[in-house]
């Protein structure tokens, strides 16, 4: 084998390194914390039994999410290249097939496709932040809020503008490089995101319904304890929790692997992964604790689904005495969360173009950014001019969302875990994880057996 310490020492990242462990943790946390935490987690928990769902979700994060994230960081740091080149290089070192490079290709493609529609939804948060500042939702009726949303997404020029603005901001920071761009962005945005979340949480505590929200989040219904058929937590809810845990950590799209390539040798992968998983899960829980009291205070349904953020909550904010301020804070928070994720989604493709075609970072950022921007208009038009053009899973937006979330991400995550657990030698993985004791053995057990089985269940559920 070629994977000796001498060859490892010669290999360095072509794009620079994070300046510290904290910079890496902030970057990957920013990647993981996105609309899935603040927008999706609360309503998914609301639809699947609250506290019972949260417990299953936390279990899945630790048993499935943590080992998969460690596997992806491990491969990224050992390869020190973009996901495609890293998989190709390591498969050769382990005397395995070069077809493993297709795992990297699928991850990069997944990130590009996700960002093409993620940018559109992220653009909505920018538009709603502006609407909040101007007081559009103050004392608005349910019909007025619903009409506002319909008119907003129905105007392709307006949401196309916000999609363009969001992509321009993303390209700007990625073009500046690892330390000057990516690192500076996450060092500012992730702490601000947390501060905004705590401000919103403070208001939720004062709402008078915080206790009700707390009980909803953490109390397990008696019907679930008794294993009654009336328990809202079904087998499908367990699979939803598993999928949510998997996707919220940004696993399977090459982002974590690309960020891992910039991780200094002296940084513990185990410690960094634990910190990211803790931060990501903590923010998802905070989002629920901040949102559910507001929902209950206004007599709304916590299981309202995707409309919880863009229709239900604006209605709630509009009835508050300080609704303009807190509504603005909330949508700025969503924008920041989406932005940190977008930067991570585009980075693997940018790194690949730099290495594969010898382009500068600015050129690569523009090439990939413009490609994603063009693809994004398929999703922009899915809500208006092309909303009746239905095929396969639905509109263009629906199809890209289904393909990436239900097929590409879990499949890539499955293959990454198999590669790290079965193809890479124990010497290679021990060398990176720097731990041959209980923690390493636990990771190897989870990565080889438990995590793949969990991911396969998600894939089967998605296909069925």
C-alpha positions as CSV (number, residue, x, y, z in Angstrom):
1,X,0.0,0.0,0.0
2,X,1.0,3.6,-0.6
3,X,-0.7,5.0,2.4
4,X,2.3,5.4,4.6
5,X,3.1,8.4,6.8
6,X,5.7,9.8,4.4
7,X,3.2,10.0,1.5
8,X,0.7,11.5,3.8
9,X,3.0,14.3,4.9
10,X,3.7,15.3,1.3
11,X,0.0,15.7,0.6
12,X,-1.4,19.1,1.4
13,X,-4.6,20.9,0.5
14,X,-4.4,22.9,-2.7
15,X,-6.7,25.5,-1.4
16,X,-5.3,26.4,2.0
17,X,-6.4,25.2,5.5
18,X,-8.7,26.5,8.2
19,X,-6.8,28.6,10.6
20,X,-8.1,26.7,13.6
21,X,-10.3,23.9,14.9
22,X,-12.9,26.5,15.8
23,X,-12.9,27.8,12.2
24,X,-13.6,24.3,10.9
25,X,-16.4,23.7,13.4
26,X,-18.0,27.0,12.5
27,X,-17.7,26.2,8.8
28,X,-19.2,22.7,9.0
29,X,-21.8,23.9,11.5
30,X,-22.7,26.7,9.1
31,X,-23.0,24.1,6.3
32,X,-25.2,21.8,8.4
33,X,-27.4,24.6,9.9
34,X,-29.8,25.7,7.3
35,X,-33.4,25.9,6.3
36,X,-33.7,22.2,7.3
37,X,-33.1,23.1,11.0
38,X,-35.1,26.3,11.3
39,X,-37.8,25.8,8.7
40,X,-38.2,22.0,8.4
41,X,-37.4,20.5,11.8
42,X,-40.2,22.3,13.8
43,X,-43.0,21.4,11.4
44,X,-41.7,17.8,10.9
45,X,-41.6,17.4,14.7
46,X,-45.1,18.9,14.9
47,X,-46.5,16.4,12.4
48,X,-44.9,13.3,14.1
49,X,-45.7,13.6,17.8
50,X,-43.4,16.2,19.2
51,X,-41.3,14.8,22.1
52,X,-41.5,11.2,20.9
53,X,-40.2,12.3,17.5
54,X,-37.4,14.4,19.0
55,X,-36.1,11.5,21.0
56,X,-36.0,9.3,18.0
57,X,-34.3,12.1,16.0
58,X,-31.6,12.6,18.7
59,X,-30.9,8.8,18.7
60,X,-30.6,8.8,14.9
61,X,-28.2,11.8,14.9
62,X,-25.9,10.0,17.3
63,X,-26.1,6.5,15.8
64,X,-26.3,7.4,12.1
65,X,-25.3,11.0,11.6
66,X,-22.2,11.1,13.7
67,X,-20.4,8.1,12.1
68,X,-21.3,9.2,8.6
69,X,-20.0,12.7,9.2
70,X,-16.7,11.3,10.7
71,X,-16.4,9.1,7.6
72,X,-16.8,12.0,5.2
73,X,-14.3,14.2,7.1
74,X,-11.9,11.3,7.3
75,X,-11.9,10.8,3.6
76,X,-11.7,14.5,2.9
77,X,-8.6,15.1,5.1
78,X,-6.8,12.0,4.0
79,X,-7.4,12.9,0.3
80,X,-6.7,16.6,0.6
81,X,-8.4,17.2,-2.8
82,X,-11.9,17.9,-4.1
83,X,-14.3,15.0,-3.5
84,X,-13.8,13.5,-7.0
85,X,-10.0,13.5,-6.8
86,X,-10.0,12.5,-3.1
87,X,-12.1,9.3,-3.8
88,X,-9.9,8.5,-6.9
89,X,-6.7,9.0,-5.0
90,X,-7.7,7.0,-1.9
91,X,-9.2,4.1,-3.9
92,X,-5.8,3.8,-5.6
93,X,-4.0,3.9,-2.2
94,X,-6.3,1.1,-0.9
95,X,-5.8,-0.9,-4.1
96,X,-9.4,-0.7,-5.0
97,X,-11.4,0.2,-8.1
98,X,-11.2,3.7,-9.5
99,X,-15.0,3.6,-10.0
100,X,-15.2,5.0,-6.4
101,X,-14.5,8.4,-8.0
102,X,-18.1,8.4,-9.1
103,X,-19.1,8.7,-5.5
104,X,-17.3,12.1,-5.5
105,X,-18.9,13.0,-8.8
106,X,-22.4,12.3,-7.5
107,X,-21.7,14.3,-4.3
108,X,-20.6,17.3,-6.3
109,X,-23.6,17.0,-8.7
110,X,-25.9,16.7,-5.7
111,X,-24.6,19.9,-4.2
112,X,-25.0,21.8,-7.5
113,X,-28.6,20.6,-8.0
114,X,-29.6,21.3,-4.4
115,X,-28.2,24.8,-4.4
116,X,-30.1,25.5,-7.7
117,X,-33.4,25.3,-5.8
118,X,-32.1,26.0,-2.3
119,X,-31.1,29.5,-3.6
120,X,-34.6,30.1,-4.8
121,X,-36.1,29.3,-1.3
122,X,-33.3,31.2,0.4
123,X,-34.3,34.2,-1.9
124,X,-37.8,34.0,-0.4
125,X,-36.3,34.6,3.1
126,X,-34.6,37.8,1.8
127,X,-37.9,39.0,0.3
128,X,-39.8,38.2,3.5
129,X,-37.2,40.0,5.6
130,X,-38.0,43.1,3.5
131,X,-41.7,42.6,3.8
132,X,-41.3,42.3,7.5
133,X,-39.4,45.6,7.8
134,X,-42.2,47.4,5.8
135,X,-44.9,46.0,8.1
136,X,-46.8,44.1,5.5
137,X,-48.0,41.5,8.0
138,X,-49.1,43.9,10.8
139,X,-52.7,42.9,11.7
140,X,-53.0,41.0,8.5
141,X,-55.8,38.4,8.2
142,X,-55.1,34.7,7.3
143,X,-56.4,35.4,3.8
144,X,-54.2,38.4,3.4
145,X,-51.1,36.5,4.5
146,X,-51.9,33.6,2.1
147,X,-52.6,36.0,-0.7
148,X,-49.3,37.8,-0.1
149,X,-47.4,34.5,-0.3
150,X,-49.2,33.5,-3.5
151,X,-48.6,36.8,-5.2
152,X,-45.0,36.7,-4.1
153,X,-44.1,33.3,-5.5
154,X,-46.4,33.8,-8.5
155,X,-44.2,36.7,-9.7
156,X,-41.2,35.0,-11.4
157,X,-39.4,38.4,-11.9
158,X,-39.5,39.1,-8.1
159,X,-38.3,35.7,-6.9
160,X,-35.9,35.5,-9.8
161,X,-34.4,38.8,-8.6
162,X,-33.9,37.4,-5.0
163,X,-32.5,34.2,-6.4
164,X,-30.0,36.3,-8.3
165,X,-29.1,38.4,-5.3
166,X,-28.6,35.4,-3.1
167,X,-26.3,33.6,-5.7
168,X,-24.3,36.8,-6.2
169,X,-23.6,37.0,-2.4
170,X,-22.7,33.3,-2.3
171,X,-20.3,33.6,-5.3
172,X,-18.6,36.7,-3.8
173,X,-17.6,34.9,-0.6
174,X,-16.6,31.6,-2.2
175,X,-14.4,33.4,-4.7
176,X,-12.3,34.9,-1.9
177,X,-10.9,31.6,-0.8
178,X,-10.8,29.5,2.3
179,X,-9.4,31.9,4.9
180,X,-10.4,35.3,3.4
181,X,-13.8,34.2,2.1
182,X,-15.3,31.0,3.6
183,X,-13.7,31.4,7.0
184,X,-14.5,35.1,7.4
185,X,-18.0,34.5,6.3
186,X,-18.8,31.7,8.8
187,X,-17.0,33.5,11.6
188,X,-19.4,36.3,11.3
189,X,-22.6,34.6,10.2
190,X,-22.7,31.6,12.5
191,X,-22.4,33.6,15.8
192,X,-24.9,36.2,14.5
193,X,-27.3,33.3,13.6
194,X,-27.0,32.0,17.1
195,X,-27.5,35.5,18.6
196,X,-30.6,36.0,16.5
197,X,-32.0,32.6,17.5
198,X,-31.5,33.5,21.2
199,X,-33.3,36.8,20.7
200,X,-36.2,35.0,19.2
201,X,-36.1,32.4,22.0
202,X,-36.2,35.2,24.6
203,X,-39.4,36.5,23.1
204,X,-40.9,33.0,23.0
205,X,-40.1,32.6,26.7
206,X,-42.0,35.9,27.4
207,X,-45.0,34.8,25.3
208,X,-46.6,33.0,28.1
209,X,-46.8,29.7,26.1
210,X,-43.1,28.6,26.5
211,X,-44.1,25.9,28.9
212,X,-46.6,24.5,26.4
213,X,-43.9,24.6,23.7
214,X,-41.4,22.9,26.0
215,X,-43.9,20.1,26.9
216,X,-44.6,19.6,23.2
217,X,-40.9,19.3,22.3
218,X,-39.8,17.0,25.1
219,X,-42.8,15.1,26.6
220,X,-43.6,11.7,25.2
221,X,-47.3,11.0,24.8
222,X,-48.7,8.3,27.1
223,X,-50.0,6.5,24.1
224,X,-46.4,6.1,22.9
225,X,-45.1,4.9,26.2
226,X,-47.9,2.3,26.3
227,X,-47.2,1.5,22.6
228,X,-50.8,2.2,21.7
229,X,-52.0,2.4,18.1
230,X,-53.0,6.0,18.9
231,X,-49.4,7.0,19.3
232,X,-48.6,9.7,16.7
233,X,-45.1,8.3,16.3
234,X,-45.4,5.6,13.5
235,X,-42.8,3.5,11.7
236,X,-42.9,6.1,9.0
237,X,-42.2,8.8,11.6
238,X,-39.1,6.9,12.6
239,X,-37.9,6.9,9.0
240,X,-38.7,10.6,8.7
241,X,-36.5,11.2,11.9
242,X,-33.7,9.1,10.3
243,X,-33.9,11.1,7.1
244,X,-34.1,14.4,8.9
245,X,-31.0,13.5,11.0
246,X,-29.2,12.5,7.9
247,X,-30.0,15.5,5.7
248,X,-29.7,18.2,8.3
249,X,-26.0,17.4,8.8
250,X,-25.2,18.1,5.1
251,X,-23.9,14.6,4.5
252,X,-23.6,13.1,1.1
253,X,-23.3,16.2,-1.0
254,X,-19.5,16.5,-0.9
255,X,-19.5,19.7,1.3
256,X,-18.3,18.0,4.5
257,X,-15.6,16.1,2.5
258,X,-14.4,19.3,0.8
259,X,-14.2,21.1,4.2
260,X,-12.4,18.1,5.6
261,X,-9.7,18.6,3.0
262,X,-8.8,21.9,4.6
263,X,-8.7,20.5,8.2
264,X,-5.3,20.7,9.9
265,X,-3.6,17.5,10.8
266,X,-3.5,18.2,14.5
267,X,-7.3,18.7,14.7
268,X,-9.2,15.7,16.1
269,X,-11.9,14.5,13.7
270,X,-13.8,12.9,16.5
271,X,-13.9,16.0,18.6
272,X,-14.7,18.3,15.6
273,X,-17.5,15.9,14.5
274,X,-19.0,15.8,18.0
275,X,-18.9,19.6,18.2
276,X,-20.6,20.0,14.8
277,X,-23.3,17.4,15.6
278,X,-24.0,19.0,19.0
279,X,-24.2,22.6,17.5
280,X,-26.4,21.5,14.6
281,X,-28.8,19.6,16.9
282,X,-28.8,22.3,19.5
283,X,-29.9,24.9,16.9
284,X,-32.7,22.6,15.6
285,X,-34.0,22.2,19.2
286,X,-33.7,26.0,19.8
287,X,-35.7,26.6,16.6
288,X,-38.5,24.4,17.9
289,X,-38.4,26.1,21.3
290,X,-38.6,29.5,19.7
291,X,-41.3,28.7,17.2
292,X,-43.7,26.4,19.0
293,X,-44.6,28.9,21.8
294,X,-45.4,31.5,19.1
295,X,-47.6,28.9,17.3
296,X,-49.5,28.0,20.5
297,X,-49.8,31.7,21.6
298,X,-51.7,32.4,18.4
299,X,-53.9,29.3,18.5
300,X,-52.1,27.8,15.4
301,X,-51.4,24.2,14.4
302,X,-47.8,23.1,14.9
303,X,-48.3,20.5,12.2
304,X,-49.1,23.1,9.5
305,X,-46.3,21.8,7.3
306,X,-44.0,23.8,5.0
307,X,-46.3,26.8,5.2
308,X,-45.4,27.2,8.9
309,X,-42.7,29.6,8.1
310,X,-44.0,31.6,5.1
311,X,-47.7,31.7,6.0
312,X,-48.4,30.6,9.6
313,X,-45.6,32.5,11.4
314,X,-46.0,35.8,9.5
315,X,-49.7,35.7,10.6
316,X,-48.5,35.1,14.2
317,X,-45.9,37.9,14.0
318,X,-48.5,40.3,12.6
319,X,-50.6,40.0,15.8
320,X,-47.7,40.7,18.2
321,X,-47.0,44.2,19.6
322,X,-43.3,44.0,18.5
323,X,-44.1,41.8,15.5
324,X,-42.3,43.9,12.9
325,X,-39.0,43.7,14.8
326,X,-39.2,40.0,15.6
327,X,-40.5,39.0,12.2
328,X,-37.6,40.8,10.6
329,X,-35.2,39.1,13.0
330,X,-36.6,35.7,12.1
331,X,-36.3,36.1,8.4
332,X,-32.8,37.6,8.6
333,X,-31.9,34.5,10.7
334,X,-33.3,32.2,8.0
335,X,-31.3,34.1,5.4
336,X,-28.0,33.7,7.3
337,X,-28.7,30.0,7.9
338,X,-29.4,29.5,4.2
339,X,-26.3,31.5,3.2
340,X,-23.8,29.5,5.3
341,X,-25.3,26.3,3.8
342,X,-25.1,27.6,0.2
343,X,-21.4,28.5,0.6
344,X,-20.7,24.8,1.6
345,X,-22.9,23.5,-1.2
346,X,-21.0,25.3,-4.0
347,X,-17.5,24.7,-2.6
348,X,-17.0,21.1,-3.8
349,X,-17.8,22.0,-7.4
350,X,-15.6,25.1,-7.3
351,X,-12.7,23.0,-5.9
352,X,-13.2,20.4,-8.6
353,X,-13.1,23.1,-11.4
354,X,-9.9,24.7,-9.9
355,X,-8.1,21.3,-9.8
356,X,-9.5,19.7,-12.9
357,X,-9.3,22.7,-15.3
358,X,-6.5,24.8,-13.7
359,X,-8.8,27.8,-13.2
360,X,-8.4,30.5,-10.6
361,X,-10.8,30.5,-7.6
362,X,-12.6,33.5,-9.0
363,X,-13.1,32.0,-12.4
364,X,-14.3,28.6,-10.9
365,X,-16.7,30.4,-8.6
366,X,-18.2,32.4,-11.5
367,X,-18.5,29.3,-13.8
368,X,-20.2,27.1,-11.2
369,X,-22.2,30.0,-9.7
370,X,-23.6,31.0,-13.1
371,X,-24.4,27.4,-14.0
372,X,-26.4,27.0,-10.7
373,X,-28.1,30.4,-11.2
374,X,-29.3,29.3,-14.7
375,X,-30.5,25.9,-13.3
376,X,-32.3,27.8,-10.5
377,X,-34.7,29.4,-12.9
378,X,-36.2,26.0,-13.5
379,X,-37.3,26.2,-9.9
380,X,-38.2,29.9,-10.1
381,X,-40.6,29.2,-12.9
382,X,-42.0,26.1,-11.1
383,X,-44.1,28.3,-8.9
384,X,-45.6,30.5,-11.6
385,X,-45.3,30.2,-15.4
386,X,-44.5,26.5,-15.4
387,X,-46.4,25.4,-12.3
388,X,-48.8,23.3,-14.4
389,X,-46.0,21.5,-16.2
390,X,-46.1,18.3,-14.2
391,X,-44.0,15.2,-14.8
392,X,-42.6,12.3,-12.7
393,X,-42.6,13.7,-9.1
394,X,-44.3,17.0,-10.0
395,X,-42.9,20.3,-11.2
396,X,-39.2,20.9,-12.1
397,X,-38.6,22.0,-8.5
398,X,-40.3,18.9,-7.1
399,X,-38.2,16.6,-9.3
400,X,-34.9,18.1,-8.4
401,X,-35.8,18.1,-4.7
402,X,-36.9,14.5,-4.9
403,X,-33.9,13.3,-6.9
404,X,-31.4,15.0,-4.5
405,X,-33.0,14.6,-1.1
406,X,-34.4,11.0,-1.6
407,X,-31.9,9.4,-4.0
408,X,-28.5,11.1,-4.4
409,X,-27.8,12.2,-0.8
410,X,-28.6,8.9,0.9
411,X,-27.0,6.9,-1.8
412,X,-23.7,8.9,-1.7
413,X,-23.8,8.8,2.1
414,X,-24.2,5.1,2.0
415,X,-21.2,4.6,-0.3
416,X,-19.0,7.0,1.6
417,X,-19.7,5.1,4.8
418,X,-19.0,1.7,3.1
419,X,-15.8,3.1,1.6
420,X,-14.5,4.4,5.0
421,X,-15.6,1.4,6.9
422,X,-14.8,-1.5,4.5
423,X,-12.5,-0.3,1.7
424,X,-10.1,1.9,3.8
425,X,-7.7,-0.2,5.9
426,X,-7.9,0.1,9.7
427,X,-4.3,1.5,9.6
428,X,-5.6,4.4,7.4
429,X,-8.6,5.2,9.4
430,X,-6.8,4.9,12.7
431,X,-4.1,7.2,11.3
432,X,-6.7,9.9,10.7
433,X,-9.0,9.4,13.7
434,X,-5.9,9.0,15.9
435,X,-7.7,6.7,18.3
436,X,-7.6,2.9,18.4
437,X,-9.6,2.5,21.6
438,X,-13.3,2.4,22.4
439,X,-14.3,5.4,20.3
440,X,-12.6,4.1,17.2
441,X,-14.1,0.6,17.6
442,X,-17.5,2.2,18.1
443,X,-17.2,4.3,14.9
444,X,-16.0,1.3,12.9
445,X,-19.0,-0.8,14.1
446,X,-21.5,1.9,13.4
447,X,-19.9,2.8,10.0
448,X,-19.7,-0.8,8.9
449,X,-23.1,-2.1,10.0
450,X,-25.5,0.2,11.7
451,X,-25.3,3.4,9.6
452,X,-25.5,1.6,6.2
453,X,-28.6,-0.3,7.4
454,X,-30.2,2.9,8.5
455,X,-29.5,4.7,5.2
456,X,-30.8,1.7,3.2
457,X,-34.0,2.0,5.1
458,X,-34.3,5.7,4.2
459,X,-33.6,4.8,0.5
460,X,-36.2,2.0,0.5
461,X,-38.8,4.3,2.2
462,X,-38.1,7.1,-0.4
463,X,-38.4,4.7,-3.4
464,X,-41.6,3.0,-2.0
